[in-house]
Amino acid sequence: MKNNISSLQAQNEIFQAQQSVEHVQNAVSQALSHPNEKLIDQAYQSIEKAEHALKQASSFDNQDAVALVQSELEQQKQALQQLSNQQ
């Protein structure tokens, strides 16, 4: 039973990290569409939250799923950094 709970908790942590990255994708998309300081700041705040969620998820065994979510986050960070460099 303990393994089931641990497995469910791991899935939940990974799901939360994925949800956080989806929020980042939305925030970055908005910042790219309407570049202004407020939207860029919101995107960076979303990134911080997603990084925290990924840190929580990385303590579990499913490192392939964590790596996939991390890769998605890195792509969004690069897009936002390019936008910030243009400002």
C-alpha positions, 0 to 999 in steps of 0.5 A, spaced: 500 500 500 505 504 501 508 503 494 501 505 491 501 511 495 508 513 493 506 512 486 500 516 486 504 522 490 509 521 484 504 522 479 501 528 482 507 531 483 509 530 476 502 532 474 503 539 478 509 540 475 506 539 468 501 544 470 506 549 472 509 548 465 503 549 462 502 556 465 509 558 463 507 556 456 501 561 457 504 566 460 510 566 455 505 566 449 502 572 452 508 576 453 510 574 446 504 577 443 503 583 447 511 584 450 510 589 456 514 589 462 508 586 466 507 580 462 514 579 462 514 579 469 508 574 470 512 569 465 518 570 470 514 568 476 510 562 473 517 560 471 519 560 478 513 556 480 514 551 475 521 550 477 519 549 484 514 544 482 519 540 478 524 540 484 518 537 488 517 532 483 524 530 482 525 527 488 521 521 485 523 515 481 520 517 474 526 521 472 524 520 464 517 524 466 521 529 470 526 530 464 521 531 459 517 537 463 524 540 464 525 540 457 519 543 456 520 549 461 527 550 458 524 551 451 519 556 454 525 560 458 529 560 452 523 564 448 522 569 454 530 570 455 530 572 447 524 576 448 527 580 454 534 581 450 530 584 445 526 589 450 
